[in-house]
Amino acid sequence: MITLSYFLTFSSLWVLTALFDSALYHYSIWEGLKYLLFNEISMDMVYLISGLLIGLAFCIVTDIRLYRNKKKGNQAKGNKN
């Protein structure tokens, strides 16, 4: 669930930034999305992609830990009955 929230947050911020850029610079939203993805000059793409991958890795690890704890909790309840 955390990973899904991460993807939704990232994509919604990406689209919101493209909307602001399209309003400020008077080009279409698709051009804004393409510009943010491929031609971002103010950020080094290595830092951007590494930050995204690190955040995704933390989300996946957290989801796995929550799933395992939930699974252990269900097994402990099943053994008591």
Gaussian input, Z-matrix of N, CA and C with variables (Angstrom, degrees):
# hf/3-21g

backbone

0 1
 N
 C     1     B1
 C     2     B2     1     A1
 N     3     B3     2     A2     1     D1
 C     4     B4     3     A3     2     D2
 C     5     B5     4     A4     3     D3
 N     6     B6     5     A5     4     D4
 C     7     B7     6     A6     5     D5
 C     8     B8     7     A7     6     D6
 N     9     B9     8     A8     7     D7
 C    10    B10     9     A9     8     D8
 C    11    B11    10    A10     9     D9
 N    12    B12    11    A11    10    D10
 C    13    B13    12    A12    11    D11
 C    14    B14    13    A13    12    D12
 N    15    B15    14    A14    13    D13
 C    16    B16    15    A15    14    D14
 C    17    B17    16    A16    15    D15
 N    18    B18    17    A17    16    D16
 C    19    B19    18    A18    17    D17
 C    20    B20    19    A19    18    D18
 N    21    B21    20    A20    19    D19
 C    22    B22    21    A21    20    D20
 C    23    B23    22    A22    21    D21
 N    24    B24    23    A23    22    D22
 C    25    B25    24    A24    23    D23
 C    26    B26    25    A25    24    D24
 N    27    B27    26    A26    25    D25
 C    28    B28    27    A27    26    D26
 C    29    B29    28    A28    27    D27
 N    30    B30    29    A29    28    D28
 C    31    B31    30    A30    29    D29
 C    32    B32    31    A31    30    D30
 N    33    B33    32    A32    31    D31
 C    34    B34    33    A33    32    D32
 C    35    B35    34    A34    33    D33
 N    36    B36    35    A35    34    D34
 C    37    B37    36    A36    35    D35
 C    38    B38    37    A37    36    D36
 N    39    B39    38    A38    37    D37
 C    40    B40    39    A39    38    D38
 C    41    B41    40    A40    39    D39
 N    42    B42    41    A41    40    D40
 C    43    B43    42    A42    41    D41
 C    44    B44    43    A43    42    D42
 N    45    B45    44    A44    43    D43
 C    46    B46    45    A45    44    D44
 C    47    B47    46    A46    45    D45
 N    48    B48    47    A47    46    D46
 C    49    B49    48    A48    47    D47
 C    50    B50    49    A49    48    D48
 N    51    B51    50    A50    49    D49
 C    52    B52    51    A51    50    D50
 C    53    B53    52    A52    51    D51
 N    54    B54    53    A53    52    D52
 C    55    B55    54    A54    53    D53
 C    56    B56    55    A55    54    D54
 N    57    B57    56    A56    55    D55
 C    58    B58    57    A57    56    D56
 C    59    B59    58    A58    57    D57
 N    60    B60    59    A59    58    D58
 C    61    B61    60    A60    59    D59
 C    62    B62    61    A61    60    D60
 N    63    B63    62    A62    61    D61
 C    64    B64    63    A63    62    D62
 C    65    B65    64    A64    63    D63
 N    66    B66    65    A65    64    D64
 C    67    B67    66    A66    65    D65
 C    68    B68    67    A67    66    D66
 N    69    B69    68    A68    67    D67
 C    70    B70    69    A69    68    D68
 C    71    B71    70    A70    69    D69
 N    72    B72    71    A71    70    D70
 C    73    B73    72    A72    71    D71
 C    74    B74    73    A73    72    D72
 N    75    B75    74    A74    73    D73
 C    76    B76    75    A75    74    D74
 C    77    B77    76    A76    75    D75
 N    78    B78    77    A77    76    D76
 C    79    B79    78    A78    77    D77
 C    80    B80    79    A79    78    D78
 N    81    B81    80    A80    79    D79
 C    82    B82    81    A81    80    D80
 C    83    B83    82    A82    81    D81
 N    84    B84    83    A83    82    D82
 C    85    B85    84    A84    83    D83
 C    86    B86    85    A85    84    D84
 N    87    B87    86    A86    85    D85
 C    88    B88    87    A87    86    D86
 C    89    B89    88    A88    87    D87
 N    90    B90    89    A89    88    D88
 C    91    B91    90    A90    89    D89
 C    92    B92    91    A91    90    D90
 N    93    B93    92    A92    91    D91
 C    94    B94    93    A93    92    D92
 C    95    B95    94    A94    93    D93
 N    96    B96    95    A95    94    D94
 C    97    B97    96    A96    95    D95
 C    98    B98    97    A97    96    D96
 N    99    B99    98    A98    97    D97
 C   100   B100    99    A99    98    D98
 C   101   B101   100   A100    99    D99
 N   102   B102   101   A101   100   D100
 C   103   B103   102   A102   101   D101
 C   104   B104   103   A103   102   D102
 N   105   B105   104   A104   103   D103
 C   106   B106   105   A105   104   D104
 C   107   B107   106   A106   105   D105
 N   108   B108   107   A107   106   D106
 C   109   B109   108   A108   107   D107
 C   110   B110   109   A109   108   D108
 N   111   B111   110   A110   109   D109
 C   112   B112   111   A111   110   D110
 C   113   B113   112   A112   111   D111
 N   114   B114   113   A113   112   D112
 C   115   B115   114   A114   113   D113
 C   116   B116   115   A115   114   D114
 N   117   B117   116   A116   115   D115
 C   118   B118   117   A117   116   D116
 C   119   B119   118   A118   117   D117
 N   120   B120   119   A119   118   D118
 C   121   B121   120   A120   119   D119
 C   122   B122   121   A121   120   D120
 N   123   B123   122   A122   121   D121
 C   124   B124   123   A123   122   D122
 C   125   B125   124   A124   123   D123
 N   126   B126   125   A125   124   D124
 C   127   B127   126   A126   125   D125
 C   128   B128   127   A127   126   D126
 N   129   B129   128   A128   127   D127
 C   130   B130   129   A129   128   D128
 C   131   B131   130   A130   129   D129
 N   132   B132   131   A131   130   D130
 C   133   B133   132   A132   131   D131
 C   134   B134   133   A133   132   D132
 N   135   B135   134   A134   133   D133
 C   136   B136   135   A135   134   D134
 C   137   B137   136   A136   135   D135
 N   138   B138   137   A137   136   D136
 C   139   B139   138   A138   137   D137
 C   140   B140   139   A139   138   D138
 N   141   B141   140   A140   139   D139
 C   142   B142   141   A141   140   D140
 C   143   B143   142   A142   141   D141
 N   144   B144   143   A143   142   D142
 C   145   B145   144   A144   143   D143
 C   146   B146   145   A145   144   D144
 N   147   B147   146   A146   145   D145
 C   148   B148   147   A147   146   D146
 C   149   B149   148   A148   147   D147
 N   150   B150   149   A149   148   D148
 C   151   B151   150   A150   149   D149
 C   152   B152   151   A151   150   D150
 N   153   B153   152   A152   151   D151
 C   154   B154   153   A153   152   D152
 C   155   B155   154   A154   153   D153
 N   156   B156   155   A155   154   D154
 C   157   B157   156   A156   155   D155
 C   158   B158   157   A157   156   D156
 N   159   B159   158   A158   157   D157
 C   160   B160   159   A159   158   D158
 C   161   B161   160   A160   159   D159
 N   162   B162   161   A161   160   D160
 C   163   B163   162   A162   161   D161
 C   164   B164   163   A163   162   D162
 N   165   B165   164   A164   163   D163
 C   166   B166   165   A165   164   D164
 C   167   B167   166   A166   165   D165
 N   168   B168   167   A167   166   D166
 C   169   B169   168   A168   167   D167
 C   170   B170   169   A169   168   D168
 N   171   B171   170   A170   169   D169
 C   172   B172   171   A171   170   D170
 C   173   B173   172   A172   171   D171
 N   174   B174   173   A173   172   D172
 C   175   B175   174   A174   173   D173
 C   176   B176   175   A175   174   D174
 N   177   B177   176   A176   175   D175
 C   178   B178   177   A177   176   D176
 C   179   B179   178   A178   177   D177
 N   180   B180   179   A179   178   D178
 C   181   B181   180   A180   179   D179
 C   182   B182   181   A181   180   D180
 N   183   B183   182   A182   181   D181
 C   184   B184   183   A183   182   D182
 C   185   B185   184   A184   183   D183
 N   186   B186   185   A185   184   D184
 C   187   B187   186   A186   185   D185
 C   188   B188   187   A187   186   D186
 N   189   B189   188   A188   187   D187
 C   190   B190   189   A189   188   D188
 C   191   B191   190   A190   189   D189
 N   192   B192   191   A191   190   D190
 C   193   B193   192   A192   191   D191
 C   194   B194   193   A193   192   D192
 N   195   B195   194   A194   193   D193
 C   196   B196   195   A195   194   D194
 C   197   B197   196   A196   195   D195
 N   198   B198   197   A197   196   D196
 C   199   B199   198   A198   197   D197
 C   200   B200   199   A199   198   D198
 N   201   B201   200   A200   199   D199
 C   202   B202   201   A201   200   D200
 C   203   B203   202   A202   201   D201
 N   204   B204   203   A203   202   D202
 C   205   B205   204   A204   203   D203
 C   206   B206   205   A205   204   D204
 N   207   B207   206   A206   205   D205
 C   208   B208   207   A207   206   D206
 C   209   B209   208   A208   207   D207
 N   210   B210   209   A209   208   D208
 C   211   B211   210   A210   209   D209
 C   212   B212   211   A211   210   D210
 N   213   B213   212   A212   211   D211
 C   214   B214   213   A213   212   D212
 C   215   B215   214   A214   213   D213
 N   216   B216   215   A215   214   D214
 C   217   B217   216   A216   215   D215
 C   218   B218   217   A217   216   D216
 N   219   B219   218   A218   217   D217
 C   220   B220   219   A219   218   D218
 C   221   B221   220   A220   219   D219
 N   222   B222   221   A221   220   D220
 C   223   B223   222   A222   221   D221
 C   224   B224   223   A223   222   D222
 N   225   B225   224   A224   223   D223
 C   226   B226   225   A225   224   D224
 C   227   B227   226   A226   225   D225
 N   228   B228   227   A227   226   D226
 C   229   B229   228   A228   227   D227
 C   230   B230   229   A229   228   D228
 N   231   B231   230   A230   229   D229
 C   232   B232   231   A231   230   D230
 C   233   B233   232   A232   231   D231
 N   234   B234   233   A233   232   D232
 C   235   B235   234   A234   233   D233
 C   236   B236   235   A235   234   D234
 N   237   B237   236   A236   235   D235
 C   238   B238   237   A237   236   D236
 C   239   B239   238   A238   237   D237
 N   240   B240   239   A239   238   D238
 C   241   B241   240   A240   239   D239
 C   242   B242   241   A241   240   D240

   B1=1.4364
   B2=1.5330
   B3=1.2999
   B4=1.4640
   B5=1.5270
   B6=1.3234
   B7=1.4658
   B8=1.5214
   B9=1.3238
   B10=1.4619
   B11=1.5235
   B12=1.3194
   B13=1.4679
   B14=1.5234
   B15=1.3349
   B16=1.4637
   B17=1.5276
   B18=1.3314
   B19=1.4621
   B20=1.5259
   B21=1.3239
   B22=1.4608
   B23=1.5212
   B24=1.3178
   B25=1.4600
   B26=1.5243
   B27=1.3272
   B28=1.4609
   B29=1.5258
   B30=1.3277
   B31=1.4629
   B32=1.5290
   B33=1.3352
   B34=1.4589
   B35=1.5354
   B36=1.3232
   B37=1.4633
   B38=1.5307
   B39=1.3191
   B40=1.4571
   B41=1.5268
   B42=1.3348
   B43=1.4622
   B44=1.5350
   B45=1.3161
   B46=1.4694
   B47=1.5280
   B48=1.3176
   B49=1.4621
   B50=1.5224
   B51=1.3319
   B52=1.4652
   B53=1.5273
   B54=1.3271
   B55=1.4689
   B56=1.5268
   B57=1.3161
   B58=1.4661
   B59=1.5297
   B60=1.3242
   B61=1.4622
   B62=1.5148
   B63=1.3270
   B64=1.4656
   B65=1.5276
   B66=1.3168
   B67=1.4697
   B68=1.5316
   B69=1.3201
   B70=1.4643
   B71=1.5230
   B72=1.3258
   B73=1.4665
   B74=1.5195
   B75=1.3244
   B76=1.4648
   B77=1.5211
   B78=1.3283
   B79=1.4560
   B80=1.5150
   B81=1.3368
   B82=1.4636
   B83=1.5326
   B84=1.3152
   B85=1.4650
   B86=1.5259
   B87=1.3412
   B88=1.4729
   B89=1.5215
   B90=1.3233
   B91=1.4619
   B92=1.5249
   B93=1.3173
   B94=1.4644
   B95=1.5193
   B96=1.3418
   B97=1.4659
   B98=1.5233
   B99=1.3302
   B100=1.4640
   B101=1.5256
   B102=1.3256
   B103=1.4628
   B104=1.5297
   B105=1.3315
   B106=1.4637
   B107=1.5182
   B108=1.3149
   B109=1.4591
   B110=1.5256
   B111=1.3249
   B112=1.4610
   B113=1.5255
   B114=1.3155
   B115=1.4637
   B116=1.5152
   B117=1.2970
   B118=1.4626
   B119=1.5226
   B120=1.3213
   B121=1.4536
   B122=1.5194
   B123=1.3185
   B124=1.4577
   B125=1.5266
   B126=1.3165
   B127=1.4630
   B128=1.5166
   B129=1.2780
   B130=1.4433
   B131=1.5261
   B132=1.3173
   B133=1.4593
   B134=1.5237
   B135=1.3149
   B136=1.4617
   B137=1.5246
   B138=1.3147
   B139=1.4614
   B140=1.5261
   B141=1.3069
   B142=1.4538
   B143=1.5288
   B144=1.3081
   B145=1.4560
   B146=1.5174
   B147=1.3263
   B148=1.4730
   B149=1.5285
   B150=1.3128
   B151=1.4588
   B152=1.5226
   B153=1.3306
   B154=1.4587
   B155=1.5198
   B156=1.3201
   B157=1.4646
   B158=1.5271
   B159=1.3205
   B160=1.4669
   B161=1.5266
   B162=1.3190
   B163=1.4627
   B164=1.5166
   B165=1.3347
   B166=1.4554
   B167=1.5202
   B168=1.3218
   B169=1.4621
   B170=1.5273
   B171=1.3234
   B172=1.4659
   B173=1.5256
   B174=1.3233
   B175=1.4610
   B176=1.5269
   B177=1.3165
   B178=1.4661
   B179=1.5179
   B180=1.3208
   B181=1.4710
   B182=1.5287
   B183=1.3148
   B184=1.4660
   B185=1.5230
   B186=1.3400
   B187=1.4574
   B188=1.5242
   B189=1.3274
   B190=1.4630
   B191=1.5244
   B192=1.3224
   B193=1.4705
   B194=1.5254
   B195=1.3222
   B196=1.4604
   B197=1.5245
   B198=1.3276
   B199=1.4661
   B200=1.5256
   B201=1.3187
   B202=1.4684
   B203=1.5204
   B204=1.3348
   B205=1.4641
   B206=1.5276
   B207=1.3049
   B208=1.4569
   B209=1.5313
   B210=1.3142
   B211=1.4589
   B212=1.5378
   B213=1.3369
   B214=1.4676
   B215=1.5213
   B216=1.3267
   B217=1.4582
   B218=1.5195
   B219=1.3307
   B220=1.4579
   B221=1.5242
   B222=1.3300
   B223=1.4619
   B224=1.5272
   B225=1.3194
   B226=1.4685
   B227=1.5232
   B228=1.3042
   B229=1.4598
   B230=1.5204
   B231=1.3132
   B232=1.4657
   B233=1.5194
   B234=1.3251
   B235=1.4587
   B236=1.5301
   B237=1.3154
   B238=1.4746
   B239=1.5147
   B240=1.3220
   B241=1.4686
   B242=1.4474
   A1=111.24
   A2=115.61
   A3=119.60
   A4=110.03
   A5=116.61
   A6=120.50
   A7=110.56
   A8=117.30
   A9=120.62
   A10=110.78
   A11=116.68
   A12=120.43
   A13=111.33
   A14=116.85
   A15=121.33
   A16=110.24
   A17=116.83
   A18=120.18
   A19=111.70
   A20=117.16
   A21=119.85
   A22=111.91
   A23=117.36
   A24=121.06
   A25=110.82
   A26=116.61
   A27=120.44
   A28=111.05
   A29=117.07
   A30=119.12
   A31=111.57
   A32=117.77
   A33=118.55
   A34=111.49
   A35=118.33
   A36=120.58
   A37=111.23
   A38=116.86
   A39=121.52
   A40=110.22
   A41=116.61
   A42=120.68
   A43=110.62
   A44=117.05
   A45=120.22
   A46=111.34
   A47=116.91
   A48=120.40
   A49=111.07
   A50=116.85
   A51=120.09
   A52=111.02
   A53=117.39
   A54=120.18
   A55=111.35
   A56=116.74
   A57=119.91
   A58=110.97
   A59=117.06
   A60=119.88
   A61=111.64
   A62=117.01
   A63=118.99
   A64=111.17
   A65=116.97
   A66=119.12
   A67=111.39
   A68=117.11
   A69=120.24
   A70=113.15
   A71=116.60
   A72=120.36
   A73=113.48
   A74=117.57
   A75=123.95
   A76=113.26
   A77=116.00
   A78=120.14
   A79=108.75
   A80=116.90
   A81=120.27
   A82=111.33
   A83=114.59
   A84=120.33
   A85=110.13
   A86=117.28
   A87=120.60
   A88=111.25
   A89=116.50
   A90=119.78
   A91=110.53
   A92=117.02
   A93=121.07
   A94=111.91
   A95=116.92
   A96=120.45
   A97=111.26
   A98=115.26
   A99=119.73
   A100=110.74
   A101=116.76
   A102=120.61
   A103=111.05
   A104=116.85
   A105=120.48
   A106=112.05
   A107=116.59
   A108=119.83
   A109=112.46
   A110=117.83
   A111=119.88
   A112=115.11
   A113=119.29
   A114=120.42
   A115=114.06
   A116=118.46
   A117=120.18
   A118=109.17
   A119=115.87
   A120=121.26
   A121=111.56
   A122=117.33
   A123=119.14
   A124=112.98
   A125=118.64
   A126=121.48
   A127=109.52
   A128=115.58
   A129=119.24
   A130=107.47
   A131=117.39
   A132=121.26
   A133=112.39
   A134=117.49
   A135=119.61
   A136=110.46
   A137=116.99
   A138=120.58
   A139=111.08
   A140=116.64
   A141=121.39
   A142=111.14
   A143=116.45
   A144=120.38
   A145=111.25
   A146=117.52
   A147=118.94
   A148=110.82
   A149=117.95
   A150=120.42
   A151=112.43
   A152=115.72
   A153=119.77
   A154=111.81
   A155=116.73
   A156=119.98
   A157=112.25
   A158=117.21
   A159=120.20
   A160=110.00
   A161=117.19
   A162=120.61
   A163=111.90
   A164=117.22
   A165=121.29
   A166=111.28
   A167=117.43
   A168=120.72
   A169=110.92
   A170=117.75
   A171=120.31
   A172=111.43
   A173=117.38
   A174=120.34
   A175=111.71
   A176=116.55
   A177=120.21
   A178=110.54
   A179=117.71
   A180=121.10
   A181=110.57
   A182=117.15
   A183=120.60
   A184=111.10
   A185=117.16
   A186=120.08
   A187=111.54
   A188=117.19
   A189=120.85
   A190=110.23
   A191=117.31
   A192=120.20
   A193=111.25
   A194=117.66
   A195=120.34
   A196=111.26
   A197=116.94
   A198=121.09
   A199=110.81
   A200=117.42
   A201=120.74
   A202=111.52
   A203=117.85
   A204=120.41
   A205=111.28
   A206=116.43
   A207=120.31
   A208=110.10
   A209=116.31
   A210=121.47
   A211=110.40
   A212=117.03
   A213=120.82
   A214=110.88
   A215=117.17
   A216=121.33
   A217=111.70
   A218=116.82
   A219=120.76
   A220=111.13
   A221=117.90
   A222=120.96
   A223=110.42
   A224=117.83
   A225=120.94
   A226=110.21
   A227=118.36
   A228=120.82
   A229=110.60
   A230=117.42
   A231=121.23
   A232=111.94
   A233=118.85
   A234=122.24
   A235=111.39
   A236=118.04
   A237=120.80
   A238=111.48
   A239=117.17
   A240=120.34
   A241=108.76
   D1=-34.78
   D2=179.30
   D3=-68.22
   D4=-38.23
   D5=179.08
   D6=-64.91
   D7=-40.50
   D8=176.57
   D9=-62.46
   D10=-42.39
   D11=177.14
   D12=-62.71
   D13=-37.44
   D14=177.87
   D15=-62.11
   D16=-47.74
   D17=179.53
   D18=-63.66
   D19=-42.01
   D20=179.36
   D21=-65.52
   D22=-40.69
   D23=178.49
   D24=-64.91
   D25=-46.69
   D26=-179.59
   D27=-62.02
   D28=-47.27
   D29=-176.90
   D30=-68.77
   D31=-37.11
   D32=179.25
   D33=-68.68
   D34=-37.95
   D35=176.33
   D36=-67.59
   D37=-35.23
   D38=178.17
   D39=-64.66
   D40=-45.39
   D41=179.48
   D42=-68.39
   D43=-40.25
   D44=178.79
   D45=-62.54
   D46=-40.99
   D47=176.64
   D48=-64.52
   D49=-39.80
   D50=177.48
   D51=-65.31
   D52=-36.75
   D53=176.66
   D54=-63.84
   D55=-44.38
   D56=177.54
   D57=-63.24
   D58=-43.36
   D59=178.48
   D60=-63.15
   D61=-40.66
   D62=-179.51
   D63=-67.08
   D64=-33.52
   D65=177.55
   D66=-72.82
   D67=-37.86
   D68=-178.22
   D69=-75.86
   D70=-42.04
   D71=-172.68
   D72=-103.62
   D73=2.27
   D74=174.03
   D75=58.51
   D76=52.02
   D77=168.46
   D78=-134.49
   D79=171.40
   D80=-172.22
   D81=-71.37
   D82=163.77
   D83=-179.64
   D84=-64.53
   D85=-38.74
   D86=179.94
   D87=-62.91
   D88=-39.14
   D89=176.02
   D90=-65.98
   D91=-37.09
   D92=177.42
   D93=-64.64
   D94=-42.75
   D95=177.38
   D96=-63.60
   D97=-42.45
   D98=179.22
   D99=-65.15
   D100=-40.22
   D101=178.99
   D102=-63.79
   D103=-43.76
   D104=-179.88
   D105=-65.36
   D106=-33.83
   D107=-176.83
   D108=-80.90
   D109=-39.38
   D110=-171.16
   D111=-111.06
   D112=-27.71
   D113=-170.70
   D114=-119.93
   D115=23.88
   D116=-178.30
   D117=-69.22
   D118=112.46
   D119=-175.68
   D120=-86.72
   D121=-33.72
   D122=-173.62
   D123=-75.00
   D124=-16.76
   D125=178.10
   D126=-119.29
   D127=139.98
   D128=173.44
   D129=-77.27
   D130=129.39
   D131=-175.35
   D132=-62.06
   D133=-28.75
   D134=179.13
   D135=-64.69
   D136=-42.67
   D137=178.46
   D138=-66.77
   D139=-40.83
   D140=-179.78
   D141=-63.35
   D142=-50.29
   D143=-177.63
   D144=-68.21
   D145=-39.24
   D146=178.86
   D147=-66.20
   D148=-38.02
   D149=176.19
   D150=-63.53
   D151=-41.81
   D152=177.27
   D153=-64.24
   D154=-42.66
   D155=-179.77
   D156=-68.07
   D157=-37.96
   D158=177.23
   D159=-65.16
   D160=-43.65
   D161=177.35
   D162=-62.57
   D163=-41.47
   D164=177.35
   D165=-64.22
   D166=-40.59
   D167=178.92
   D168=-63.73
   D169=-43.46
   D170=177.38
   D171=-62.52
   D172=-39.11
   D173=178.46
   D174=-64.91
   D175=-42.59
   D176=179.77
   D177=-65.71
   D178=-43.78
   D179=178.72
   D180=-62.08
   D181=-42.03
   D182=179.15
   D183=-65.02
   D184=-41.70
   D185=177.48
   D186=-62.35
   D187=-41.42
   D188=179.42
   D189=-64.89
   D190=-43.34
   D191=179.27
   D192=-63.58
   D193=-42.19
   D194=177.98
   D195=-64.41
   D196=-40.00
   D197=178.75
   D198=-64.19
   D199=-43.23
   D200=179.51
   D201=-66.09
   D202=-41.90
   D203=178.04
   D204=-64.82
   D205=-38.43
   D206=178.01
   D207=-66.25
   D208=-40.51
   D209=179.76
   D210=-65.85
   D211=-41.75
   D212=178.07
   D213=-65.32
   D214=-38.35
   D215=178.47
   D216=-63.95
   D217=-39.76
   D218=178.68
   D219=-69.25
   D220=-36.28
   D221=178.64
   D222=-69.18
   D223=-37.98
   D224=178.80
   D225=-66.12
   D226=-38.87
   D227=178.04
   D228=-68.38
   D229=-35.48
   D230=179.47
   D231=-68.29
   D232=-32.69
   D233=-179.41
   D234=-73.96
   D235=-27.66
   D236=-178.47
   D237=-74.23
   D238=-28.69
   D239=-177.58
   D240=-80.50

